[in-house]
Amino acid sequence: MIFRGGIAGRAALTGDHSSAAPRYQQDDWLDEGLRLVASLGAPALTLDRICERMALTKGAFYHHFGSVPKFRMALLDWYEQRRTGAVIEAAGSLGPRDRLLRLLDEALKDTDDAAGPDLEVAIRPWANQDPQTAEMQERVDARRVGYLRELLAGLGTADPLRTATVVYVTMIGAAHLVPPFAGRVVAGPPLRAPCRPDLLTQLADQWAGVGATPGSARGRRRAGRWGRP
């Protein structure tokens, strides 16, 4: 879920009308740009629109970015950093299974910031229309699948690359459901918060077991659990 009114709209909602002008940094512009893409799509990413949402002048925009094309390039880099690099780094000290759970949680959770599933859904049509966005998206997809492959290999999956691809495609598809799948039972009521980790745990354990060889310890455990040889 993305708040659609921009920084000025959030101030009106929260009642924060401080007389002191806030000092917005480049990251604030980029976060607002991602919110704009998530809520209205890439075609809405215009100079007038972003300045209106920031409640700042075009001069302030040019001070940070110089031009709209440069802003868009910085925005793609920021998206890649926030939605891939930062997520991987945050899970870096955990074991493979816990890292997989963390990734699932990040992919499925609903959020009010610029990093929710709405953004993932909005970026892909942009990639189909713009070569620079397509290059970024291809790089992001490859890094994510590669990271999942590493985690699944650490869990003993027999064919980690194929399983990583299945996991990733499933995660991407979950965001495209209407409404997006965010820890809910499809076509049913939302799961209560205590149930949601159980759902993620089931997904992680099932995916970790996909492709396990029957003779391995993991394969024997899986056969006993699911009744298959």
CYANA upper distance limits for C-alpha pairs under 8 A (distance plus 0.5 A):
  1 MET  CA    110 ASP  CA      6.43
  1 MET  CA    111 THR  CA      5.94
  1 MET  CA    112 ASP  CA      5.65
  1 MET  CA    113 ASP  CA      8.29
  1 MET  CA    116 GLY  CA      7.29
  1 MET  CA    117 PRO  CA      8.44
  1 MET  CA    118 ASP  CA      7.36
  2 ILE  CA     35 ARG  CA      6.92
  2 ILE  CA     38 ALA  CA      7.54
  2 ILE  CA     39 SER  CA      6.86
  2 ILE  CA    111 THR  CA      7.58
  2 ILE  CA    112 ASP  CA      5.36
  2 ILE  CA    113 ASP  CA      6.75
  2 ILE  CA    114 ALA  CA      7.39
  2 ILE  CA    116 GLY  CA      8.08
  2 ILE  CA    118 ASP  CA      7.96
  3 PHE  CA     10 ARG  CA      8.32
  3 PHE  CA     35 ARG  CA      8.09
  3 PHE  CA     39 SER  CA      8.38
  3 PHE  CA    112 ASP  CA      6.80
  3 PHE  CA    113 ASP  CA      8.27
  4 ARG  CA      9 GLY  CA      8.38
  4 ARG  CA     35 ARG  CA      7.92
  4 ARG  CA     36 LEU  CA      7.83
  4 ARG  CA     39 SER  CA      6.73
  5 GLY  CA      9 GLY  CA      4.87
  5 GLY  CA     10 ARG  CA      6.90
  5 GLY  CA     53 ARG  CA      7.26
  6 GLY  CA     10 ARG  CA      6.73
  6 GLY  CA     32 GLU  CA      7.33
  6 GLY  CA     35 ARG  CA      8.45
  6 GLY  CA     36 LEU  CA      8.38
  6 GLY  CA     52 GLU  CA      8.37
  6 GLY  CA     53 ARG  CA      4.74
  6 GLY  CA     54 MET  CA      6.75
  7 ILE  CA     11 ALA  CA      6.78
  7 ILE  CA     32 GLU  CA      8.14
  7 ILE  CA     53 ARG  CA      6.18
  7 ILE  CA     54 MET  CA      5.75
  7 ILE  CA     55 ALA  CA      7.49
  8 ALA  CA     12 ALA  CA      6.96
  8 ALA  CA     52 GLU  CA      8.46
  8 ALA  CA     53 ARG  CA      6.55
  8 ALA  CA     54 MET  CA      6.79
  8 ALA  CA     55 ALA  CA      6.25
  9 GLY  CA     13 LEU  CA      6.71
  9 GLY  CA     53 ARG  CA      8.03
 10 ARG  CA     14 THR  CA      6.56
 11 ALA  CA     15 GLY  CA      6.20
 11 ALA  CA     16 ASP  CA      5.53
 11 ALA  CA     17 HIS  CA      6.91
 12 ALA  CA     16 ASP  CA      7.25
 12 ALA  CA     17 HIS  CA      7.92
 24 TYR  CA     28 ASP  CA      6.37
 24 TYR  CA     29 TRP  CA      7.98
 25 GLN  CA     29 TRP  CA      7.41
 26 GLN  CA     30 LEU  CA      6.92
 26 GLN  CA     64 HIS  CA      6.58
 27 ASP  CA     31 ASP  CA      6.55
 28 ASP  CA     32 GLU  CA      6.67
 29 TRP  CA     33 GLY  CA      6.58
 29 TRP  CA     50 ILE  CA      8.43
 29 TRP  CA     54 MET  CA      7.79
 30 LEU  CA     34 LEU  CA      6.77
 30 LEU  CA     71 PHE  CA      8.49
 30 LEU  CA     74 ALA  CA      8.05
 30 LEU  CA     75 LEU  CA      6.19
 30 LEU  CA     78 TRP  CA      7.45
 31 ASP  CA     35 ARG  CA      6.84
 31 ASP  CA    114 ALA  CA      6.46
 32 GLU  CA     36 LEU  CA      6.63
 32 GLU  CA     50 ILE  CA      7.90
 32 GLU  CA     53 ARG  CA      8.06
 32 GLU  CA     54 MET  CA      7.86
 32 GLU  CA    114 ALA  CA      7.83
 33 GLY  CA     37 VAL  CA      6.78
 33 GLY  CA     45 LEU  CA      7.60
 33 GLY  CA     50 ILE  CA      7.18
 33 GLY  CA     75 LEU  CA      7.52
 34 LEU  CA     38 ALA  CA      6.56
 34 LEU  CA     75 LEU  CA      7.73
 34 LEU  CA     79 TYR  CA      7.90
 34 LEU  CA    114 ALA  CA      6.04
 34 LEU  CA    115 ALA  CA      8.30
 34 LEU  CA    119 LEU  CA      7.55
 35 ARG  CA     39 SER  CA      6.61
 35 ARG  CA    113 ASP  CA      7.83
 35 ARG  CA    114 ALA  CA      5.41
 35 ARG  CA    119 LEU  CA      7.95
 36 LEU  CA     40 LEU  CA      6.30
 36 LEU  CA     41 GLY  CA      7.37
 36 LEU  CA     42 ALA  CA      8.29
 36 LEU  CA     44 ALA  CA      7.63
 36 LEU  CA     45 LEU  CA      7.28
 36 LEU  CA     50 ILE  CA      8.13
 37 VAL  CA     41 GLY  CA      4.78
 37 VAL  CA     42 ALA  CA      5.48
 37 VAL  CA     43 PRO  CA      8.50
 37 VAL  CA     44 ALA  CA      7.46
 37 VAL  CA     45 LEU  CA      7.14
 37 VAL  CA    119 LEU  CA      7.24
 37 VAL  CA    122 ALA  CA      6.91
 37 VAL  CA    123 ILE  CA      7.98
 38 ALA  CA    114 ALA  CA      7.91
 38 ALA  CA    118 ASP  CA      5.70
 38 ALA  CA    119 LEU  CA      4.70
 38 ALA  CA    120 GLU  CA      8.18
 38 ALA  CA    121 VAL  CA      8.14
 38 ALA  CA    122 ALA  CA      6.03
 38 ALA  CA    123 ILE  CA      8.24
 39 SER  CA    118 ASP  CA      7.66
 39 SER  CA    119 LEU  CA      8.23
 40 LEU  CA     44 ALA  CA      6.44
 41 GLY  CA     45 LEU  CA      7.96
 41 GLY  CA    122 ALA  CA      6.12
 41 GLY  CA    123 ILE  CA      8.25
 41 GLY  CA    126 TRP  CA      8.41
 42 ALA  CA    122 ALA  CA      7.76
 42 ALA  CA    123 ILE  CA      7.97
 42 ALA  CA    126 TRP  CA      6.63
 44 ALA  CA     49 ARG  CA      7.62
 45 LEU  CA     49 ARG  CA      7.23
 45 LEU  CA     50 ILE  CA      7.26
 46 THR  CA     50 ILE  CA      6.72
 46 THR  CA     68 VAL  CA      8.20
 47 LEU  CA     51 CYS  CA      6.63
 47 LEU  CA     58 LYS  CA      7.87
 47 LEU  CA     68 VAL  CA      7.23
 48 ASP  CA     52 GLU  CA      6.56
 48 ASP  CA     58 LYS  CA      8.26
 49 ARG  CA     53 ARG  CA      6.72
 50 ILE  CA     54 MET  CA      6.63
 51 CYS  CA     55 ALA  CA      6.29
 51 CYS  CA     56 LEU  CA      5.81
 51 CYS  CA     57 THR  CA      6.52
 51 CYS  CA     58 LYS  CA      6.82
 51 CYS  CA     61 PHE  CA      7.70
 52 GLU  CA     56 LEU  CA      7.19
 56 LEU  CA     60 ALA  CA      6.99
 56 LEU  CA     61 PHE  CA      8.23
 57 THR  CA     61 PHE  CA      7.21
 58 LYS  CA     62 TYR  CA      6.71
 59 GLY  CA     63 HIS  CA      6.58
 60 ALA  CA     64 HIS  CA      7.24
 61 PHE  CA     65 PHE  CA      6.73
 61 PHE  CA     66 GLY  CA      7.85
 62 TYR  CA     66 GLY  CA      4.79
 62 TYR  CA     67 SER  CA      6.62
 65 PHE  CA     70 LYS  CA      6.49
 65 PHE  CA     71 PHE  CA      5.98
 66 GLY  CA     70 LYS  CA      7.25
 66 GLY  CA     71 PHE  CA      8.20
 67 SER  CA     71 PHE  CA      6.82
 68 VAL  CA     72 ARG  CA      6.72
 69 PRO  CA     73 MET  CA      6.81
 70 LYS  CA     74 ALA  CA      6.64
 71 PHE  CA     75 LEU  CA      6.50
 72 ARG  CA     76 LEU  CA      6.80
 73 MET  CA     77 ASP  CA      6.89
 73 MET  CA    132 GLN  CA      8.46
 74 ALA  CA     78 TRP  CA      6.58
 75 LEU  CA     79 TYR  CA      6.58
 76 LEU  CA     80 GLU  CA      6.73
 76 LEU  CA    133 THR  CA      7.37
 76 LEU  CA    136 MET  CA      7.50
 77 ASP  CA     81 GLN  CA      6.70
 77 ASP  CA    136 MET  CA      8.43
 78 TRP  CA     82 ARG  CA      6.52
 79 TYR  CA     83 ARG  CA      6.24
 79 TYR  CA     84 THR  CA      8.37
 80 GLU  CA     84 THR  CA      6.03
 80 GLU  CA     85 GLY  CA      7.13
 80 GLU  CA    136 MET  CA      7.92
 80 GLU  CA    140 VAL  CA      7.08
 81 GLN  CA     85 GLY  CA      5.18
 81 GLN  CA     86 ALA  CA      6.32
 82 ARG  CA     86 ALA  CA      5.71
 82 ARG  CA     87 VAL  CA      7.49
 82 ARG  CA    115 ALA  CA      7.82
 83 ARG  CA     87 VAL  CA      6.74
 83 ARG  CA    115 ALA  CA      7.07
 84 THR  CA     88 ILE  CA      6.66
 84 THR  CA    140 VAL  CA      7.37
 84 THR  CA    143 ARG  CA      8.50
 84 THR  CA    144 ARG  CA      7.59
 85 GLY  CA     89 GLU  CA      6.67
 86 ALA  CA     90 ALA  CA      6.53
 87 VAL  CA     91 ALA  CA      7.01
 87 VAL  CA    103 LEU  CA      7.90
 87 VAL  CA    106 GLU  CA      8.25
 88 ILE  CA     92 GLY  CA      6.68
 91 ALA  CA     99 ARG  CA      5.92
 91 ALA  CA    102 ARG  CA      7.26
 91 ALA  CA    103 LEU  CA      8.49
 92 GLY  CA     99 ARG  CA      7.85
 94 LEU  CA     98 ASP  CA      6.38
 94 LEU  CA     99 ARG  CA      6.19
 95 GLY  CA     99 ARG  CA      6.51
 96 PRO  CA    100 LEU  CA      6.67
 96 PRO  CA    151 LEU  CA      5.49
 96 PRO  CA    152 LEU  CA      7.76
 96 PRO  CA    154 GLY  CA      6.65
 96 PRO  CA    155 LEU  CA      7.00
 97 ARG  CA    101 LEU  CA      6.82
 97 ARG  CA    151 LEU  CA      7.81
 97 ARG  CA    155 LEU  CA      7.50
 97 ARG  CA    204 ALA  CA      7.59
 98 ASP  CA    102 ARG  CA      6.65
 99 ARG  CA    103 LEU  CA      6.72
 99 ARG  CA    151 LEU  CA      8.00
100 LEU  CA    104 LEU  CA      6.75
100 LEU  CA    148 LEU  CA      8.00
100 LEU  CA    151 LEU  CA      7.39
100 LEU  CA    204 ALA  CA      6.97
101 LEU  CA    105 ASP  CA      6.65
101 LEU  CA    200 LEU  CA      6.81
101 LEU  CA    201 THR  CA      7.20
101 LEU  CA    204 ALA  CA      6.73
102 ARG  CA    106 GLU  CA      6.69
103 LEU  CA    107 ALA  CA      6.61
104 LEU  CA    108 LEU  CA      6.60
104 LEU  CA    171 MET  CA      7.97
104 LEU  CA    200 LEU  CA      7.20
104 LEU  CA    204 ALA  CA      8.48
105 ASP  CA    109 LYS  CA      6.20
105 ASP  CA    200 LEU  CA      7.66
107 ALA  CA    116 GLY  CA      8.24
107 ALA  CA    117 PRO  CA      7.32
107 ALA  CA    171 MET  CA      7.00
107 ALA  CA    172 ILE  CA      8.45
107 ALA  CA    175 ALA  CA      8.40
108 LEU  CA    117 PRO  CA      7.53
108 LEU  CA    171 MET  CA      7.95
108 LEU  CA    174 ALA  CA      7.85
108 LEU  CA    175 ALA  CA      7.65
108 LEU  CA    181 PHE  CA      6.96
108 LEU  CA    182 ALA  CA      5.02
108 LEU  CA    183 GLY  CA      6.82
109 LYS  CA    116 GLY  CA      7.54
109 LYS  CA    117 PRO  CA      8.03
109 LYS  CA    182 ALA  CA      5.53
109 LYS  CA    183 GLY  CA      7.32
110 ASP  CA    116 GLY  CA      6.37
110 ASP  CA    117 PRO  CA      7.37
110 ASP  CA    182 ALA  CA      6.35
111 THR  CA    115 ALA  CA      7.65
111 THR  CA    116 GLY  CA      5.77
112 ASP  CA    116 GLY  CA      7.69
114 ALA  CA    119 LEU  CA      7.56
115 ALA  CA    119 LEU  CA      6.83
116 GLY  CA    120 GLU  CA      7.67
117 PRO  CA    121 VAL  CA      6.87
117 PRO  CA    175 ALA  CA      5.93
117 PRO  CA    180 PRO  CA      7.79
118 ASP  CA    122 ALA  CA      6.74
118 ASP  CA    175 ALA  CA      7.75
119 LEU  CA    123 ILE  CA      6.62
120 GLU  CA    124 ARG  CA      7.33
120 GLU  CA    172 ILE  CA      8.37
120 GLU  CA    175 ALA  CA      7.91
121 VAL  CA    125 PRO  CA      8.15
121 VAL  CA    175 ALA  CA      7.12
121 VAL  CA    176 HIS  CA      6.85
122 ALA  CA    126 TRP  CA      7.43
123 ILE  CA    127 ALA  CA      6.83
124 ARG  CA    128 ASN  CA      6.99
124 ARG  CA    137 GLN  CA      7.99
125 PRO  CA    129 GLN  CA      7.16
126 TRP  CA    130 ASP  CA      6.55
126 TRP  CA    133 THR  CA      7.07
126 TRP  CA    134 ALA  CA      8.17
127 ALA  CA    131 PRO  CA      7.23
127 ALA  CA    132 GLN  CA      8.05
127 ALA  CA    133 THR  CA      5.12
127 ALA  CA    134 ALA  CA      4.58
127 ALA  CA    135 GLU  CA      8.26
127 ALA  CA    137 GLN  CA      7.15
128 ASN  CA    133 THR  CA      8.47
128 ASN  CA    134 ALA  CA      6.88
129 GLN  CA    134 ALA  CA      8.33
130 ASP  CA    134 ALA  CA      6.64
131 PRO  CA    135 GLU  CA      6.63
132 GLN  CA    136 MET  CA      6.85
133 THR  CA    137 GLN  CA      6.57
134 ALA  CA    138 GLU  CA      6.56
135 GLU  CA    139 ARG  CA      6.77
136 MET  CA    140 VAL  CA      6.64
137 GLN  CA    141 ASP  CA      6.52
138 GLU  CA    142 ALA  CA      6.64
139 ARG  CA    143 ARG  CA      6.70
140 VAL  CA    144 ARG  CA      6.63
141 ASP  CA    145 VAL  CA      6.62
142 ALA  CA    146 GLY  CA      6.49
143 ARG  CA    147 TYR  CA      6.59
144 ARG  CA    148 LEU  CA      6.70
144 ARG  CA    168 TYR  CA      8.26
145 VAL  CA    149 ARG  CA      6.54
145 VAL  CA    161 LEU  CA      8.12
145 VAL  CA    164 ALA  CA      6.27
145 VAL  CA    165 THR  CA      6.62
145 VAL  CA    168 TYR  CA      7.02
146 GLY  CA    150 GLU  CA      6.81
146 GLY  CA    161 LEU  CA      8.12
146 GLY  CA    164 ALA  CA      8.18
147 TYR  CA    151 LEU  CA      6.89
148 LEU  CA    152 LEU  CA      6.62
148 LEU  CA    160 PRO  CA      8.47
148 LEU  CA    164 ALA  CA      5.77
148 LEU  CA    168 TYR  CA      8.38
149 ARG  CA    153 ALA  CA      6.50
149 ARG  CA    160 PRO  CA      5.49
149 ARG  CA    161 LEU  CA      5.61
149 ARG  CA    163 THR  CA      7.99
149 ARG  CA    164 ALA  CA      5.57
150 GLU  CA    154 GLY  CA      6.80
150 GLU  CA    160 PRO  CA      7.96
151 LEU  CA    155 LEU  CA      6.96
152 LEU  CA    156 GLY  CA      6.94
152 LEU  CA    157 THR  CA      6.04
152 LEU  CA    160 PRO  CA      5.88
152 LEU  CA    163 THR  CA      8.23
152 LEU  CA    164 ALA  CA      7.58
152 LEU  CA    208 ALA  CA      6.47
153 ALA  CA    157 THR  CA      5.91
153 ALA  CA    158 ALA  CA      7.92
153 ALA  CA    159 ASP  CA      8.32
153 ALA  CA    160 PRO  CA      5.86
155 LEU  CA    208 ALA  CA      6.76
156 GLY  CA    208 ALA  CA      8.02
156 GLY  CA    209 GLY  CA      8.46
156 GLY  CA    212 ALA  CA      7.59
156 GLY  CA    218 ARG  CA      7.72
157 THR  CA    163 THR  CA      8.37
157 THR  CA    208 ALA  CA      6.48
157 THR  CA    209 GLY  CA      6.63
157 THR  CA    210 VAL  CA      7.00
157 THR  CA    211 GLY  CA      6.33
157 THR  CA    212 ALA  CA      5.65
158 ALA  CA    210 VAL  CA      8.26
158 ALA  CA    211 GLY  CA      5.56
158 ALA  CA    212 ALA  CA      5.37
158 ALA  CA    213 THR  CA      6.63
159 ASP  CA    163 THR  CA      6.74
159 ASP  CA    211 GLY  CA      6.26
159 ASP  CA    212 ALA  CA      8.18
160 PRO  CA    164 ALA  CA      6.25
160 PRO  CA    211 GLY  CA      8.42
161 LEU  CA    165 THR  CA      6.74
162 ARG  CA    166 VAL  CA      6.91
163 THR  CA    167 VAL  CA      6.63
163 THR  CA    207 TRP  CA      7.61
163 THR  CA    210 VAL  CA      7.12
163 THR  CA    211 GLY  CA      7.88
164 ALA  CA    168 TYR  CA      6.56
165 THR  CA    169 VAL  CA      6.58
166 VAL  CA    170 THR  CA      6.64
167 VAL  CA    171 MET  CA      6.73
167 VAL  CA    207 TRP  CA      7.52
168 TYR  CA    172 ILE  CA      6.70
169 VAL  CA    173 GLY  CA      6.53
170 THR  CA    174 ALA  CA      6.63
171 MET  CA    175 ALA  CA      7.44
172 ILE  CA    176 HIS  CA      7.51
173 GLY  CA    177 LEU  CA      7.39
174 ALA  CA    180 PRO  CA      6.71
174 ALA  CA    181 PHE  CA      5.66
174 ALA  CA    182 ALA  CA      8.32
175 ALA  CA    180 PRO  CA      5.21
175 ALA  CA    181 PHE  CA      6.40
175 ALA  CA    182 ALA  CA      8.25
176 HIS  CA    180 PRO  CA      6.29
176 HIS  CA    181 PHE  CA      8.37
177 LEU  CA    181 PHE  CA      6.60
181 PHE  CA    185 VAL  CA      8.37
181 PHE  CA    186 VAL  CA      7.64
183 GLY  CA    190 PRO  CA      7.84
183 GLY  CA    191 LEU  CA      7.03
183 GLY  CA    196 ARG  CA      6.28
183 GLY  CA    199 LEU  CA      7.89
184 ARG  CA    188 GLY  CA      7.85
184 ARG  CA    189 PRO  CA      7.41
184 ARG  CA    190 PRO  CA      5.15
184 ARG  CA    191 LEU  CA      5.70
184 ARG  CA    196 ARG  CA      8.40
185 VAL  CA    189 PRO  CA      7.00
185 VAL  CA    190 PRO  CA      6.79
185 VAL  CA    191 LEU  CA      7.08
191 LEU  CA    195 CYS  CA      6.61
191 LEU  CA    196 ARG  CA      6.77
192 ARG  CA    196 ARG  CA      7.24
193 ALA  CA    197 PRO  CA      8.28
194 PRO  CA    198 ASP  CA      8.29
195 CYS  CA    199 LEU  CA      7.18
196 ARG  CA    200 LEU  CA      6.97
197 PRO  CA    201 THR  CA      6.50
198 ASP  CA    202 GLN  CA      6.67
199 LEU  CA    203 LEU  CA      6.85
200 LEU  CA    204 ALA  CA      6.63
201 THR  CA    205 ASP  CA      6.57
202 GLN  CA    206 GLN  CA      6.52
203 LEU  CA    207 TRP  CA      6.52
204 ALA  CA    208 ALA  CA      6.42
205 ASP  CA    209 GLY  CA      6.76
206 GLN  CA    210 VAL  CA      6.94
209 GLY  CA    218 ARG  CA      7.40
209 GLY  CA    219 GLY  CA      7.76
209 GLY  CA    222 ARG  CA      7.21
212 ALA  CA    216 SER  CA      7.55
212 ALA  CA    218 ARG  CA      6.82
212 ALA  CA    219 GLY  CA      5.49
213 THR  CA    218 ARG  CA      8.13
213 THR  CA    219 GLY  CA      5.75
214 PRO  CA    218 ARG  CA      8.41
214 PRO  CA    219 GLY  CA      4.96
214 PRO  CA    220 ARG  CA      6.50
214 PRO  CA    223 ALA  CA      8.02
214 PRO  CA    229 PRO  CA      7.27
215 GLY  CA    219 GLY  CA      6.55
215 GLY  CA    220 ARG  CA      6.97
216 SER  CA    220 ARG  CA      6.68
217 ALA  CA    221 ARG  CA      6.76
218 ARG  CA    222 ARG  CA      6.60
219 GLY  CA    223 ALA  CA      6.58
220 ARG  CA    224 GLY  CA      6.74
220 ARG  CA    229 PRO  CA      8.50
221 ARG  CA    225 ARG  CA      6.71
222 ARG  CA    226 TRP  CA      6.58
222 ARG  CA    227 GLY  CA      8.48
222 ARG  CA    228 ARG  CA      8.27
223 ALA  CA    227 GLY  CA      5.81
223 ALA  CA    228 ARG  CA      5.25
223 ALA  CA    229 PRO  CA      5.78
224 GLY  CA    228 ARG  CA      7.63
